[in-house]
Amino acid sequence: MKHLISVAVACSFICMFAACDNQTSQNPVLSTSSVKKEPVKPTAPIYPEELVSRGAAIHKAALARTEDARLDVWGTGFPSVQACIWIPEDQWKALSIEDREAFITYLKAQVPAIRSNPDRYTGIPEDAPAYKRIRDNIANMKDGAFIIFTMVQDDGRWIQSGTVAESK
């Protein structure tokens, strides 16, 4: 009984202290601070502009050869979705190591834009049963998630020839 009285007195004291400390609050027990804290929003990684620009130029050159080299997404049915670009195999082989790194950096830098506009990349109608799951997977793509495929021409059409770079 003595313990319950001590707890009640302590609670009363805390309530009085909170009320004095924050007189503007209508509920001093629940609100002990007038500072409103905003939720922390994750920031997109910042990539060196020189590398991103050089990678964009390489992508533009690939697009000049084939529109199949467009920016896309891969693995949309799974949470491990990745930003994806297909590039002609001979063009990839001709790139220096530095140019390959620039191309990869460019692709990684596209992830925030893809996440912010997932509807553009779903590839299925909005009323499809899997639409929401695929859209959510794209919207929640991890920073820097990418994959680069090479392709070769066969009988006038481009087909996959291999995977040359992929995020871990």
DODRENDREN-172805 format. One record per atom (N, C-alpha, C): residue in one letter; chain; x, y, z negated. Coordinates in Angstrom, 3 decimals. Example, Ala and Ser with C-alpha at 12.3 -4.5 7.8 and 13.67 -1.06 7.14 Angstrom:
<recs>
REC  type  mol        xx        yy        zz
REC     a    A    13.190    -5.690    -7.800
REC     a    A    12.300    -4.500    -7.800
REC     a    A    13.200    -3.300    -7.800
REC     s    A    12.850    -2.250    -7.080
REC     s    A    13.670    -1.060    -7.140
REC     s    A    12.900     0.030    -7.870
</recs>
This chain:
<recs>
REC  type  mol        xx        yy        zz
REC     m    A     0.826    -1.188     0.000
REC     m    A     0.000     0.000     0.000
REC     m    A     0.872     1.254     0.000
REC     k    A     1.921     1.211    -0.824
REC     k    A     2.839     2.331    -0.899
REC     k    A     3.464     2.609     0.476
REC     h    A     3.784     1.507     1.210
REC     h    A     4.387     1.614     2.535
REC     h    A     3.432     2.284     3.526
REC     l    A     2.162     1.942     3.498
REC     l    A     1.176     2.536     4.393
REC     l    A     1.013     4.024     4.140
REC     i    A     1.031     4.419     2.864
REC     i    A     0.925     5.846     2.533
REC     i    A     2.143     6.592     3.055
REC     s    A     3.335     6.000     2.917
REC     s    A     4.561     6.634     3.428
REC     s    A     4.503     6.812     4.938
REC     v    A     3.981     5.807     5.638
REC     v    A     3.868     5.892     7.085
REC     v    A     2.878     6.979     7.472
REC     a    A     1.759     7.059     6.794
REC     a    A     0.741     8.072     7.085
REC     a    A     1.294     9.470     6.843
REC     v    A     2.027     9.669     5.756
REC     v    A     2.624    10.971     5.454
REC     v    A     3.649    11.328     6.534
REC     a    A     4.462    10.352     6.951
REC     a    A     5.469    10.607     7.982
REC     a    A     4.803    10.988     9.304
REC     c    A     3.725    10.281     9.662
REC     c    A     3.011    10.596    10.896
REC     c    A     2.407    11.994    10.832
REC     s    A     1.845    12.360     9.681
REC     s    A     1.268    13.702     9.529
REC     s    A     2.345    14.759     9.677
REC     f    A     3.497    14.528     9.068
REC     f    A     4.593    15.471     9.157
REC     f    A     5.061    15.630    10.606
REC     i    A     5.186    14.510    11.336
REC     i    A     5.619    14.561    12.736
REC     i    A     4.612    15.334    13.569
REC     c    A     3.312    15.091    13.345
REC     c    A     2.270    15.794    14.088
REC     c    A     2.317    17.290    13.809
REC     m    A     2.515    17.665    12.541
REC     m    A     2.597    19.095    12.209
REC     m    A     3.830    19.706    12.866
REC     f    A     4.956    18.987    12.833
REC     f    A     6.184    19.495    13.426
REC     f    A     6.006    19.681    14.933
REC     a    A     5.397    18.712    15.600
REC     a    A     5.164    18.801    17.039
REC     a    A     4.230    19.956    17.366
REC     a    A     3.215    20.167    16.539
REC     a    A     2.269    21.257    16.775
REC     a    A     2.960    22.607    16.644
REC     c    A     3.856    22.749    15.663
REC     c    A     4.584    24.003    15.502
REC     c    A     5.577    24.204    16.642
REC     d    A     6.180    23.110    17.084
REC     d    A     7.185    23.166    18.123
REC     d    A     6.580    23.522    19.480
REC     n    A     5.355    23.125    19.719
REC     n    A     4.733    23.329    21.029
REC     n    A     3.306    23.827    20.830
REC     q    A     3.158    25.072    20.502
REC     q    A     1.851    25.625    20.181
REC     q    A     0.972    25.797    21.408
REC     t    A     1.551    25.793    22.608
REC     t    A     0.755    25.983    23.812
REC     t    A     0.082    24.701    24.271
REC     s    A     0.518    23.577    23.772
REC     s    A    -0.049    22.302    24.204
REC     s    A    -1.379    22.046    23.514
REC     q    A    -2.339    21.483    24.238
REC     q    A    -3.618    21.125    23.644
REC     q    A    -3.521    19.801    22.906
REC     n    A    -2.536    18.995    23.222
REC     n    A    -2.337    17.724    22.550
REC     n    A    -0.874    17.617    22.147
REC     p    A    -0.514    18.207    20.987
REC     p    A     0.888    18.286    20.603
REC     p    A     1.528    16.928    20.350
REC     v    A     0.751    15.923    20.009
REC     v    A     1.337    14.618    19.729
REC     v    A     1.851    13.981    21.021
REC     l    A     1.145    14.187    22.129
REC     l    A     1.537    13.571    23.388
REC     l    A     2.483    14.451    24.192
REC     s    A     2.457    15.739    23.970
REC     s    A     3.283    16.634    24.759
REC     s    A     4.204    17.413    23.847
REC     t    A     5.474    17.028    23.830
REC     t    A     6.428    17.723    22.971
REC     t    A     7.338    18.643    23.763
REC     s    A     7.129    18.724    25.064
REC     s    A     7.969    19.586    25.887
REC     s    A     7.120    20.237    26.970
REC     s    A     7.386    21.501    27.227
REC     s    A     6.641    22.197    28.265
REC     s    A     7.338    22.102    29.621
REC     v    A     8.485    21.420    29.680
REC     v    A     9.231    21.266    30.922
REC     v    A     8.675    20.067    31.673
REC     k    A     8.216    20.328    32.905
REC     k    A     7.698    19.250    33.730
REC     k    A     8.849    18.676    34.551
REC     k    A     9.051    17.369    34.449
REC     k    A    10.131    16.723    35.175
REC     k    A     9.598    16.148    36.473
REC     e    A    10.236    16.515    37.585
REC     e    A     9.862    15.990    38.900
REC     e    A    10.515    14.620    39.074
REC     p    A     9.829    13.701    39.752
REC     p    A    10.456    12.404    40.004
REC     p    A    11.680    12.569    40.900
REC     v    A    12.663    11.746    40.663
REC     v    A    13.883    11.803    41.449
REC     v    A    13.619    11.112    42.782
REC     k    A    13.862    11.836    43.870
REC     k    A    13.679    11.276    45.205
REC     k    A    15.041    10.853    45.739
REC     p    A    15.129     9.632    46.290
REC     p    A    16.426     9.221    46.832
REC     p    A    16.790    10.076    48.042
REC     t    A    18.045    10.373    48.152
REC     t    A    18.505    11.161    49.290
REC     t    A    19.138    10.227    50.309
REC     a    A    18.958    10.552    51.555
REC     a    A    19.542     9.743    52.620
REC     a    A    21.055     9.959    52.624
REC     p    A    21.798     8.907    52.926
REC     p    A    23.250     9.070    53.018
REC     p    A    23.603    10.100    54.083
REC     i    A    24.681    10.787    53.854
REC     i    A    25.140    11.789    54.825
REC     i    A    26.330    11.188    55.557
REC     y    A    26.211    11.154    56.876
REC     y    A    27.271    10.597    57.714
REC     y    A    28.008    11.736    58.405
REC     p    A    29.305    11.556    58.667
REC     p    A    30.066    12.617    59.337
REC     p    A    29.453    12.976    60.694
REC     e    A    29.154    14.239    60.872
REC     e    A    28.482    14.708    62.092
REC     e    A    29.284    14.385    63.350
REC     e    A    30.601    14.440    63.254
REC     e    A    31.444    14.136    64.415
REC     e    A    31.216    12.691    64.881
REC     l    A    31.163    11.762    63.938
REC     l    A    30.936    10.357    64.300
REC     l    A    29.530    10.142    64.839
REC     v    A    28.545    10.767    64.203
REC     v    A    27.157    10.622    64.650
REC     v    A    27.006    11.166    66.072
REC     s    A    27.610    12.307    66.354
REC     s    A    27.542    12.899    67.702
REC     s    A    28.223    12.012    68.736
REC     r    A    29.389    11.489    68.369
REC     r    A    30.104    10.607    69.298
REC     r    A    29.299     9.329    69.544
REC     g    A    28.692     8.781    68.496
REC     g    A    27.843     7.603    68.642
REC     g    A    26.617     7.882    69.486
REC     a    A    26.040     9.076    69.333
REC     a    A    24.872     9.468    70.136
REC     a    A    25.237     9.537    71.618
REC     a    A    26.430    10.019    71.918
REC     a    A    26.880    10.093    73.309
REC     a    A    27.046     8.689    73.899
REC     i    A    27.538     7.770    73.098
REC     i    A    27.684     6.382    73.557
REC     i    A    26.307     5.771    73.803
REC     h    A    25.373     6.053    72.905
REC     h    A    24.013     5.548    73.080
REC     h    A    23.382     6.129    74.345
REC     k    A    23.600     7.404    74.569
REC     k    A    23.051     8.060    75.771
REC     k    A    23.607     7.403    77.035
REC     a    A    24.886     7.053    77.021
REC     a    A    25.497     6.390    78.177
REC     a    A    24.884     4.999    78.388
REC     a    A    24.607     4.295    77.290
REC     a    A    23.967     2.973    77.399
REC     a    A    22.561     3.116    77.957
REC     l    A    21.843     4.136    77.512
REC     l    A    20.481     4.378    78.016
REC     l    A    20.479     4.746    79.502
REC     a    A    21.558     5.384    79.965
REC     a    A    21.655     5.741    81.381
REC     a    A    21.741     4.484    82.249
REC     r    A    22.294     3.419    81.684
REC     r    A    22.384     2.148    82.428
REC     r    A    21.083     1.358    82.358
REC     t    A    20.451     1.367    81.199
REC     t    A    19.210     0.611    81.029
REC     t    A    18.391     1.195    79.887
REC     e    A    17.096     1.340    80.104
REC     e    A    16.225     1.835    79.032
REC     e    A    16.036     0.786    77.930
REC     d    A    16.489    -0.447    78.185
REC     d    A    16.437    -1.481    77.144
REC     d    A    17.399    -1.183    75.994
REC     a    A    18.273    -0.215    76.155
REC     a    A    19.228     0.152    75.110
REC     a    A    18.623     1.125    74.097
REC     r    A    17.299     1.251    74.102
REC     r    A    16.638     2.215    73.206
REC     r    A    16.780     1.804    71.724
REC     l    A    16.637     2.805    70.882
REC     l    A    16.634     2.598    69.439
REC     l    A    15.368     1.842    69.072
REC     d    A    15.494     0.814    68.247
REC     d    A    14.346    -0.013    67.880
REC     d    A    14.576    -0.566    66.478
REC     v    A    13.733    -1.498    66.081
REC     v    A    13.894    -2.183    64.801
REC     v    A    13.892    -3.684    65.047
REC     w    A    14.516    -4.416    64.145
REC     w    A    14.654    -5.859    64.272
REC     w    A    14.223    -6.510    62.969
REC     g    A    13.468    -7.585    63.078
REC     g    A    13.067    -8.336    61.896
REC     g    A    11.937    -7.681    61.123
REC     t    A    10.997    -7.067    61.829
REC     t    A     9.939    -6.300    61.162
REC     t    A     9.021    -7.148    60.296
REC     g    A     8.967    -8.425    60.526
REC     g    A     8.116    -9.297    59.717
REC     g    A     8.705    -9.609    58.351
REC     f    A     9.908    -9.133    58.094
REC     f    A    10.608    -9.438    56.847
REC     f    A    11.056    -8.152    56.155
REC     p    A    11.189    -8.183    54.845
REC     p    A    11.649    -6.982    54.124
REC     p    A    13.065    -6.547    54.505
REC     s    A    13.834    -7.427    55.143
REC     s    A    15.214    -7.100    55.527
REC     s    A    15.310    -6.482    56.928
REC     v    A    14.272    -5.767    57.326
REC     v    A    14.225    -5.122    58.649
REC     v    A    15.453    -4.228    58.854
REC     q    A    15.907    -4.116    60.119
REC     q    A    17.110    -3.351    60.429
REC     q    A    16.881    -2.448    61.643
REC     a    A    17.571    -1.309    61.652
REC     a    A    17.615    -0.479    62.853
REC     a    A    18.424    -1.255    63.882
REC     c    A    18.020    -1.176    65.136
REC     c    A    18.615    -2.038    66.156
REC     c    A    18.839    -1.275    67.457
REC     i    A    19.953    -1.559    68.093
REC     i    A    20.208    -1.089    69.450
REC     i    A    20.835    -2.246    70.224
REC     w    A    20.380    -2.402    71.465
REC     w    A    20.969    -3.355    72.410
REC     w    A    21.879    -2.543    73.316
REC     i    A    23.061    -3.057    73.583
REC     i    A    24.012    -2.349    74.436
REC     i    A    24.583    -3.353    75.442
REC     p    A    24.777    -2.928    76.700
REC     p    A    25.393    -3.842    77.667
REC     p    A    26.745    -4.367    77.138
REC     e    A    26.938    -5.663    77.291
REC     e    A    28.133    -6.319    76.747
REC     e    A    29.429    -5.710    77.255
REC     d    A    29.514    -5.440    78.557
REC     d    A    30.745    -4.869    79.099
REC     d    A    31.005    -3.468    78.548
REC     q    A    29.957    -2.739    78.278
REC     q    A    30.114    -1.401    77.702
REC     q    A    30.639    -1.511    76.268
REC     w    A    30.110    -2.453    75.480
REC     w    A    30.580    -2.663    74.107
REC     w    A    32.056    -3.057    74.114
REC     k    A    32.428    -3.976    74.996
REC     k    A    33.818    -4.456    75.056
REC     k    A    34.784    -3.340    75.445
REC     a    A    34.302    -2.375    76.218
REC     a    A    35.150    -1.261    76.665
REC     a    A    35.354    -0.203    75.572
REC     l    A    34.549    -0.242    74.525
REC     l    A    34.669     0.764    73.454
REC     l    A    35.894     0.502    72.592
REC     s    A    36.547     1.574    72.195
REC     s    A    37.650     1.449    71.239
REC     s    A    37.065     1.134    69.858
REC     i    A    37.898     0.747    68.935
REC     i    A    37.440     0.477    67.565
REC     i    A    36.806     1.728    66.976
REC     e    A    37.413     2.895    67.233
REC     e    A    36.880     4.158    66.724
REC     e    A    35.501     4.455    67.314
REC     d    A    35.338     4.186    68.609
REC     d    A    34.040     4.414    69.241
REC     d    A    32.987     3.438    68.718
REC     r    A    33.386     2.217    68.462
REC     r    A    32.452     1.247    67.878
REC     r    A    31.987     1.715    66.508
REC     e    A    32.934     2.206    65.713
REC     e    A    32.578     2.727    64.382
REC     e    A    31.647     3.934    64.503
REC     a    A    31.891     4.784    65.480
REC     a    A    31.019     5.949    65.704
REC     a    A    29.616     5.494    66.097
REC     f    A    29.534     4.483    66.953
REC     f    A    28.238     3.948    67.385
REC     f    A    27.482     3.348    66.197
REC     i    A    28.184     2.614    65.354
REC     i    A    27.568     2.029    64.145
REC     i    A    27.112     3.140    63.204
REC     t    A    27.935     4.155    63.023
REC     t    A    27.570     5.280    62.156
REC     t    A    26.338     5.988    62.689
REC     y    A    26.285     6.193    63.990
REC     y    A    25.108     6.798    64.617
REC     y    A    23.858     5.972    64.313
REC     l    A    23.953     4.661    64.466
REC     l    A    22.799     3.804    64.224
REC     l    A    22.375     3.849    62.754
REC     k    A    23.329     3.806    61.834
REC     k    A    23.006     3.920    60.401
REC     k    A    22.317     5.252    60.101
REC     a    A    22.738     6.299    60.764
REC     a    A    22.183     7.634    60.531
REC     a    A    20.731     7.737    61.013
REC     q    A    20.285     6.813    61.849
REC     q    A    18.909     6.841    62.353
REC     q    A    17.909     6.236    61.372
REC     v    A    18.376     5.502    60.382
REC     v    A    17.483     4.800    59.452
REC     v    A    16.485     5.738    58.755
REC     p    A    16.897     6.881    58.201
REC     p    A    15.907     7.758    57.557
REC     p    A    14.796     8.223    58.506
REC     a    A    15.143     8.514    59.755
REC     a    A    14.129     8.946    60.725
REC     a    A    13.174     7.803    61.062
REC     i    A    13.695     6.596    61.148
REC     i    A    12.844     5.431    61.411
REC     i    A    11.895     5.214    60.241
REC     r    A    12.442     5.276    59.025
REC     r    A    11.608     5.087    57.821
REC     r    A    10.507     6.124    57.734
REC     s    A    10.799     7.354    58.118
REC     s    A     9.808     8.423    57.983
REC     s    A     8.730     8.371    59.069
REC     n    A     8.930     7.566    60.094
REC     n    A     7.940     7.439    61.164
REC     n    A     7.763     5.960    61.533
REC     p    A     7.347     5.134    60.575
REC     p    A     7.282     3.689    60.845
REC     p    A     6.269     3.291    61.907
REC     d    A     5.202     4.078    62.060
REC     d    A     4.172     3.732    63.051
REC     d    A     4.737     3.655    64.465
REC     r    A     5.748     4.446    64.723
REC     r    A     6.357     4.478    66.058
REC     r    A     7.052     3.159    66.399
REC     y    A     7.439     2.407    65.373
REC     y    A     8.262     1.221    65.577
REC     y    A     7.555    -0.101    65.301
REC     t    A     6.284    -0.089    64.926
REC     t    A     5.614    -1.347    64.578
REC     t    A     5.446    -2.261    65.785
REC     g    A     5.112    -1.699    66.930
REC     g    A     4.958    -2.495    68.134
REC     g    A     3.676    -3.305    68.209
REC     i    A     2.769    -3.088    67.255
REC     i    A     1.491    -3.798    67.282
REC     i    A     0.364    -2.817    66.966
REC     p    A    -0.865    -3.152    67.347
REC     p    A    -1.990    -2.252    67.074
REC     p    A    -2.251    -2.101    65.569
REC     e    A    -2.778    -0.940    65.191
REC     e    A    -3.062    -0.664    63.780
REC     e    A    -4.073    -1.621    63.168
REC     d    A    -4.933    -2.216    63.982
REC     d    A    -5.939    -3.133    63.428
REC     d    A    -5.454    -4.587    63.381
REC     a    A    -4.199    -4.836    63.748
REC     a    A    -3.645    -6.190    63.663
REC     a    A    -3.487    -6.580    62.192
REC     p    A    -3.744    -7.844    61.848
REC     p    A    -3.652    -8.282    60.449
REC     p    A    -2.286    -8.025    59.803
REC     a    A    -1.212    -8.124    60.563
REC     a    A     0.136    -7.951    60.000
REC     a    A     0.608    -6.501    60.019
REC     y    A    -0.202    -5.591    60.552
REC     y    A     0.233    -4.207    60.736
REC     y    A     0.736    -3.564    59.442
REC     k    A    -0.038    -3.643    58.372
REC     k    A     0.344    -2.984    57.119
REC     k    A     1.670    -3.533    56.590
REC     r    A     1.833    -4.861    56.619
REC     r    A     3.066    -5.468    56.118
REC     r    A     4.262    -5.023    56.958
REC     i    A     4.111    -5.036    58.269
REC     i    A     5.202    -4.627    59.153
REC     i    A     5.524    -3.147    58.964
REC     r    A     4.499    -2.324    58.873
REC     r    A     4.696    -0.889    58.654
REC     r    A     5.415    -0.637    57.329
REC     d    A     4.986    -1.344    56.272
REC     d    A     5.624    -1.198    54.957
REC     d    A     7.083    -1.647    54.996
REC     n    A     7.366    -2.742    55.697
REC     n    A     8.751    -3.201    55.813
REC     n    A     9.628    -2.139    56.476
REC     i    A     9.116    -1.526    57.529
REC     i    A     9.882    -0.485    58.230
REC     i    A    10.048     0.740    57.329
REC     a    A     8.981     1.147    56.656
REC     a    A     9.019     2.331    55.788
REC     a    A     9.971     2.137    54.608
REC     n    A    10.224     0.896    54.230
REC     n    A    11.097     0.606    53.084
REC     n    A    12.458     0.053    53.500
REC     m    A    12.830     0.249    54.757
REC     m    A    14.118    -0.234    55.248
REC     m    A    15.246     0.318    54.377
REC     k    A    16.212    -0.508    54.082
REC     k    A    17.342    -0.085    53.251
REC     k    A    18.246     0.867    54.022
REC     d    A    18.859     1.798    53.294
REC     d    A    19.835     2.710    53.897
REC     d    A    20.925     1.908    54.595
REC     g    A    21.280     2.317    55.781
REC     g    A    22.390     1.696    56.485
REC     g    A    22.104     0.318    57.050
REC     a    A    20.845    -0.135    57.053
REC     a    A    20.510    -1.458    57.594
REC     a    A    20.508    -1.382    59.117
REC     f    A    21.378    -2.154    59.765
REC     f    A    21.479    -2.083    61.223
REC     f    A    21.912    -3.417    61.801
REC     i    A    21.661    -3.557    63.086
REC     i    A    22.169    -4.690    63.856
REC     i    A    22.354    -4.211    65.295
REC     i    A    23.444    -4.651    65.923
REC     i    A    23.718    -4.299    67.315
REC     i    A    23.857    -5.597    68.103
REC     f    A    23.050    -5.688    69.162
REC     f    A    23.105    -6.831    70.063
REC     f    A    23.729    -6.396    71.376
REC     t    A    24.446    -7.316    72.012
REC     t    A    24.891    -7.066    73.374
REC     t    A    23.953    -7.801    74.319
REC     m    A    23.928    -7.316    75.563
REC     m    A    23.077    -7.934    76.573
REC     m    A    23.799    -7.947    77.912
REC     v    A    23.413    -8.893    78.738
REC     v    A    23.969    -9.013    80.083
REC     v    A    22.818    -9.077    81.078
REC     q    A    23.115    -8.715    82.299
REC     q    A    22.086    -8.792    83.335
REC     q    A    22.076   -10.184    83.938
REC     d    A    20.882   -10.735    84.061
REC     d    A    20.711   -12.047    84.663
REC     d    A    19.492   -11.995    85.567
REC     d    A    19.732   -12.155    86.850
REC     d    A    18.646   -12.142    87.831
REC     d    A    17.828   -10.848    87.753
REC     g    A    18.548    -9.730    87.549
REC     g    A    17.897    -8.421    87.554
REC     g    A    17.297    -7.977    86.235
REC     r    A    17.365    -8.806    85.211
REC     r    A    16.821    -8.402    83.903
REC     r    A    17.899    -8.555    82.831
REC     w    A    17.758    -7.782    81.781
REC     w    A    18.729    -7.816    80.692
REC     w    A    18.315    -8.884    79.679
REC     i    A    19.280    -9.717    79.263
REC     i    A    19.016   -10.737    78.248
REC     i    A    20.093   -10.650    77.166
REC     q    A    19.752   -11.103    75.975
REC     q    A    20.683   -11.040    74.852
REC     q    A    21.878   -11.946    75.096
REC     s    A    23.058   -11.416    74.759
REC     s    A    24.263   -12.242    74.869
REC     s    A    24.943   -12.462    73.534
REC     g    A    24.638   -11.637    72.549
REC     g    A    25.258   -11.851    71.232
REC     g    A    24.978   -10.742    70.250
REC     t    A    25.368   -10.994    69.002
REC     t    A    25.313   -10.006    67.928
REC     t    A    26.739    -9.549    67.680
REC     v    A    26.986    -8.247    67.782
REC     v    A    28.362    -7.770    67.639
REC     v    A    28.621    -7.004    66.353
REC     a    A    27.570    -6.534    65.703
REC     a    A    27.743    -5.818    64.435
REC     a    A    26.441    -5.880    63.660
REC     e    A    26.561    -6.050    62.330
REC     e    A    25.367    -6.135    61.491
REC     e    A    25.714    -5.719    60.070
REC     s    A    24.787    -5.015    59.431
REC     s    A    25.004    -4.633    58.036
REC     s    A    24.931    -5.867    57.154
REC     k    A    25.558    -5.801    56.040
REC     k    A    25.557    -6.928    55.093
REC     k    A    24.324    -6.893    54.232
</recs>
